[in-house]
Amino acid sequence: MSGPSRDAAPPPERSHRRPEQDRGSTVSMASTTTGLPDRYRPLDRVGPDEPTPTGVIQCWRAKDRVLNRDVAIRVHTPAGQAAHAWISRALTAGGLATPALAMVYDASEGSGDPQSPGGAAYVVNEWIDGETLAERLARGPMPDREARTVLRRLAEGVAEAHRVGLAVGGLTTDNVVLRPNGLVGLRAVPAATGSIDGDIAALGALLEACLTGLDPADPGPHHLSGPSDLLALVRRARSTEPGQGLSSAAAMASLLAERSRTGPLTPAARAEETDSGWLRRLRDRRPEHSSDHDAHLVDGGATRDAAPVRREPHTLPPVPPVRPITGTAVAPGALGGDTVSAGSVAPAGGAYAASPYAASPYAAAPSRYDDDSFAVLEDRDGYDGPVTGETDLDAARARRHRLVVVGLPLLALLVVIALAWWIGDKVLSVASDVEQVPGSTPSVSTPAQGSQGGAAPAGQAVPITGAEVYDPLGDGEPENDSDVPKAYDGDPSTSWSTLEYRGSPAFGNLKDGVGLMLDLGQAQDLASVTVTSATPGATVEIRTGDDPDGNLNSFDVAADGTVEDGTDFTFDKPVNARYVLVWITGLVKSDNGFSADIAEVTVQAAG
């Protein structure tokens, strides 16, 4: 912009000095966007030029002076008949109402005279704040769950455009924006040109970019890894072979909505899945190095070679045979390594005391078998009787084992009895202090909020101690706050509902959602949430957190989907939390606009 001194210059002098002013972006922008209505004031240039068959499109972030809001305004040069095809596509996009695509607010083919207000050809889009997908991927690939959610929501918006015969185009990482509320939006709707098959292929390229963290347009190898269903979806979306590609963007959204039925592969399973057949056969033919026990068998002191045995995978090796003890002294190693004949070991003291190596042909080298593992067979207390095959140590172990087997259950029973007596005593003492009114029926006292004795049993409903409307993006107007208790009163015929919004199921494009904050009294493990609605069709997200005053991003998304008559939102894994947020992201048609209701909501504990 020009400085204050230049603004104060007389008009004739200013007209002579204009070519010599600073050539900043604002001055260039003002000269390029002449012909726009006075209602729109350009602020800054956004994105590169977009070539068209008849000209070029440039985009700016601008201010709508009438509605006092930021918009994205795109100008086609030249105007008039050259921009007719693009303006026709924009008018088609104007009938769409989906948060995944930037809404079209205004469009004009222009008169072709760039010097007169309204002479330019332009399209005014909703301005979407947030981080672009390219900026997000600069930090690395997305987790599988996040990639599924982003591409599913984007594919649903593209499918809505295809339903009315509009190819969106412009599906690049620079145009896809991650909204702060967790939704996704596409700027520059519609592009100058596009095709339905091109949109599907572009969605596959975006999914690949989310998994790799790299732009598919960049040269060089891209190592694609992730769940098998996502990898197959990328290949199908980008395939040009007849009968191999995806039929529609709606099909892609449906496949992304299906959660993977297989968990993470173990290393052994992954190797089994990726190895080819010839590699497995090659491993089977590889000679195995048999141990001494597998290659040789002891038979009367003589050894004979045994042919290698090919074992099936996942089978245990055979147990080496052990010959029965005879009167002939046998070396400990001949009994299978660790097996020792009890009859070959003499007592250390008493009438039968003798050197432990006297009867062995290996007495000349006693250190070879002087291991601690054999010391347990020696009688270190001076046993005077005959060898019986049982020692006092074994008898002591047997007695201790019996004591453990019998004593532990008795100890557990005593603990249970003590706990039952203590709990019963406390309950009776509390009940005795309650004053009974003569002639009245005793009532059962209900625990106060937050005073539950413990978490709900596994698989059962968790008591909801309180709830309130969570509306961080609202304008302060109550959302039927007095009806909130009807959402968890156990009566499906009563319900809490949002206000009615007009113009769009996305809350009239005024905010991104509203929800119910459920207080469970204490943090505990949760498995699922069941939502019942009298008017099915609303889309919700089940979020959990521990701070009811936190922003929306402080609540993690545990499940999402569409509410039917009774929909069970099961978590992928148990979640420990005190607060559950039922966040409504899309409304359904009502009498005077769009709204959503919750007739009953229950929370189930994890098993």
Secondary structure as the mmCIF struct_conf table of DSSP 4:
data_model
#
loop_
_struct_conf.conf_type_id
_struct_conf.id
_struct_conf.beg_label_comp_id
_struct_conf.beg_label_asym_id
_struct_conf.beg_label_seq_id
_struct_conf.end_label_comp_id
_struct_conf.end_label_asym_id
_struct_conf.end_label_seq_id
HELX_RH_AL_P HELX_RH_AL_P1 PRO A 4 ASP A 7
TURN_TY1_P TURN_TY1_P1 ALA A 8 ALA A 8
BEND BEND1 ALA A 9 ALA A 9
HELX_RH_AL_P HELX_RH_AL_P2 PRO A 11 ARG A 17
HELX_RH_3T_P HELX_RH_3T_P1 ARG A 18 GLU A 20
BEND BEND2 GLN A 21 GLN A 21
HELX_RH_AL_P HELX_RH_AL_P3 SER A 25 THR A 32
TURN_TY1_P TURN_TY1_P2 THR A 33 GLY A 35
BEND BEND3 LEU A 36 LEU A 36
TURN_TY1_P TURN_TY1_P3 ASP A 38 ARG A 39
STRN STRN1 TYR A 40 ARG A 45
BEND BEND4 GLY A 47 GLY A 47
STRN STRN2 GLU A 50 THR A 52
TURN_TY1_P TURN_TY1_P4 PRO A 53 THR A 54
STRN STRN3 GLY A 55 ASP A 64
TURN_TY1_P TURN_TY1_P5 ARG A 65 ASN A 68
STRN STRN4 ARG A 69 THR A 77
BEND BEND5 PRO A 78 PRO A 78
HELX_RH_3T_P HELX_RH_3T_P2 GLY A 80 ALA A 83
HELX_RH_AL_P HELX_RH_AL_P4 HIS A 84 ALA A 93
TURN_TY1_P TURN_TY1_P6 GLY A 94 GLY A 95
TURN_TY1_P TURN_TY1_P7 PRO A 99 ALA A 100
STRN STRN5 LEU A 101 LEU A 101
HELX_LH_PP_P HELX_LH_PP_P1 ALA A 102 MET A 103
STRN STRN6 VAL A 104 SER A 108
BEND BEND6 GLY A 112 GLY A 112
TURN_TY1_P TURN_TY1_P8 PRO A 114 GLN A 115
BEND BEND7 SER A 116 SER A 116
TURN_TY1_P TURN_TY1_P9 PRO A 117 GLY A 118
BEND BEND8 ALA A 120 ALA A 120
STRN STRN7 ALA A 121 GLU A 126
BEND BEND9 GLY A 130 GLY A 130
STRN STRN8 GLU A 131 THR A 132
HELX_RH_AL_P HELX_RH_AL_P5 LEU A 133 LEU A 137
TURN_TY1_P TURN_TY1_P10 ALA A 138 ARG A 139
HELX_LH_PP_P HELX_LH_PP_P2 PRO A 141 PRO A 143
HELX_RH_AL_P HELX_RH_AL_P6 ASP A 144 ARG A 163
TURN_TY1_P TURN_TY1_P11 VAL A 164 GLY A 165
BEND BEND10 THR A 172 THR A 172
TURN_TY1_P TURN_TY1_P12 THR A 173 ASN A 175
STRN STRN9 VAL A 176 LEU A 178
TURN_TY1_P TURN_TY1_P13 PRO A 180 ASN A 181
BEND BEND11 GLY A 182 GLY A 182
STRN STRN10 VAL A 184 LEU A 186
BEND BEND12 ALA A 188 PRO A 190
BEND BEND13 ALA A 192 THR A 193
HELX_RH_AL_P HELX_RH_AL_P7 ILE A 196 THR A 212
BEND BEND14 GLY A 213 LEU A 214
TURN_TY1_P TURN_TY1_P14 PRO A 216 ALA A 217
BEND BEND15 ASP A 218 GLY A 220
BEND BEND16 GLY A 226 GLY A 226
HELX_RH_AL_P HELX_RH_AL_P8 SER A 228 ARG A 238
BEND BEND17 GLU A 241 GLU A 241
TURN_TY1_P TURN_TY1_P15 PRO A 242 GLN A 244
BEND BEND18 GLY A 245 GLY A 245
BEND BEND19 SER A 247 SER A 247
HELX_RH_AL_P HELX_RH_AL_P9 ALA A 249 ALA A 257
BEND BEND20 GLU A 258 GLU A 258
HELX_LH_PP_P HELX_LH_PP_P3 ARG A 259 SER A 260
BEND BEND21 ARG A 261 THR A 262
HELX_LH_PP_P HELX_LH_PP_P4 PRO A 264 THR A 266
HELX_RH_AL_P HELX_RH_AL_P10 PRO A 267 THR A 274
BEND BEND22 ASP A 275 ASP A 275
HELX_RH_AL_P HELX_RH_AL_P11 GLY A 277 ARG A 285
BEND BEND23 ARG A 286 ARG A 286
HELX_LH_PP_P HELX_LH_PP_P5 PRO A 287 GLU A 288
HELX_RH_AL_P HELX_RH_AL_P12 ASP A 292 ALA A 295
STRN STRN11 HIS A 296 ASP A 299
TURN_TY1_P TURN_TY1_P16 GLY A 300 GLY A 301
STRN STRN12 ALA A 302 ASP A 305
HELX_LH_PP_P HELX_LH_PP_P6 ARG A 310 GLU A 312
TURN_TY1_P TURN_TY1_P17 PRO A 313 HIS A 314
HELX_LH_PP_P HELX_LH_PP_P7 LEU A 316 PRO A 321
HELX_LH_PP_P HELX_LH_PP_P8 ARG A 323 ILE A 325
BEND BEND24 GLY A 327 THR A 328
HELX_RH_3T_P HELX_RH_3T_P3 PRO A 332 LEU A 335
TURN_TY1_P TURN_TY1_P18 GLY A 336 GLY A 336
BEND BEND25 GLY A 337 ASP A 338
HELX_RH_3T_P HELX_RH_3T_P4 ALA A 342 SER A 344
BEND BEND26 VAL A 345 VAL A 345
BEND BEND27 ALA A 348 GLY A 350
TURN_TY1_P TURN_TY1_P19 ALA A 351 TYR A 352
TURN_TY1_P TURN_TY1_P20 PRO A 356 ALA A 359
BEND BEND28 SER A 360 SER A 360
TURN_TY1_P TURN_TY1_P21 PRO A 361 ALA A 364
HELX_RH_3T_P HELX_RH_3T_P5 PRO A 366 TYR A 369
HELX_RH_AL_P HELX_RH_AL_P13 ASP A 372 ALA A 375
TURN_TY1_P TURN_TY1_P22 VAL A 376 LEU A 377
BEND BEND29 GLU A 378 GLU A 378
TURN_TY1_P TURN_TY1_P23 ARG A 380 ASP A 381
BEND BEND30 GLY A 385 GLY A 385
BEND BEND31 GLY A 389 GLY A 389
HELX_RH_AL_P HELX_RH_AL_P14 ASP A 392 SER A 432
TURN_TY1_P TURN_TY1_P24 ASP A 433 ASP A 433
BEND BEND32 VAL A 434 VAL A 434
HELX_LH_PP_P HELX_LH_PP_P9 GLU A 435 VAL A 437
TURN_TY1_P TURN_TY1_P25 PRO A 438 GLY A 439
BEND BEND33 SER A 440 SER A 440
HELX_LH_PP_P HELX_LH_PP_P10 VAL A 444 ALA A 448
TURN_TY1_P TURN_TY1_P26 GLN A 449 GLY A 450
BEND BEND34 GLY A 453 GLY A 454
HELX_LH_PP_P HELX_LH_PP_P11 ALA A 455 PRO A 457
TURN_TY1_P TURN_TY1_P27 ALA A 458 GLY A 459
BEND BEND35 GLN A 460 GLN A 460
STRN STRN13 ALA A 461 VAL A 462
HELX_LH_PP_P HELX_LH_PP_P12 PRO A 463 PRO A 463
STRN STRN14 GLY A 466 TYR A 470
TURN_TY1_P TURN_TY1_P28 PRO A 472 LEU A 473
BEND BEND36 GLY A 474 GLY A 474
BEND BEND37 GLY A 476 GLY A 476
BEND BEND38 ASN A 480 ASN A 480
HELX_RH_3T_P HELX_RH_3T_P6 ASP A 481 TYR A 488
BEND BEND39 ASP A 489 GLY A 490
TURN_TY1_P TURN_TY1_P29 PRO A 492 SER A 493
BEND BEND40 THR A 494 THR A 494
STRN STRN15 TRP A 496 SER A 497
HELX_LH_PP_P HELX_LH_PP_P13 THR A 498 GLU A 500
STRN STRN16 TYR A 501 TYR A 501
BEND BEND41 GLY A 503 GLY A 503
TURN_TY1_P TURN_TY1_P30 PRO A 505 ALA A 506
HELX_RH_3T_P HELX_RH_3T_P7 PHE A 507 ASN A 509
BEND BEND42 LEU A 510 LEU A 510
BEND BEND43 ASP A 512 ASP A 512
STRN STRN17 VAL A 514 THR A 532
BEND BEND44 ALA A 534 THR A 535
STRN STRN18 THR A 539 GLY A 545
BEND BEND45 ASP A 546 ASP A 546
TURN_TY1_P TURN_TY1_P31 PRO A 548 ASP A 549
BEND BEND46 GLY A 550 GLY A 550
HELX_RH_3T_P HELX_RH_3T_P8 LEU A 552 SER A 554
BEND BEND47 PHE A 555 PHE A 555
STRN STRN19 ASP A 556 THR A 562
BEND BEND48 ASP A 565 GLY A 566
STRN STRN20 THR A 567 GLY A 586
STRN STRN21 VAL A 588 LYS A 589
BEND BEND49 ASP A 591 GLY A 593
STRN STRN22 PHE A 594 SER A 595
STRN STRN23 ASP A 597 ILE A 598
BEND BEND50 ALA A 599 ALA A 599
STRN STRN24 GLU A 600 ALA A 605
#
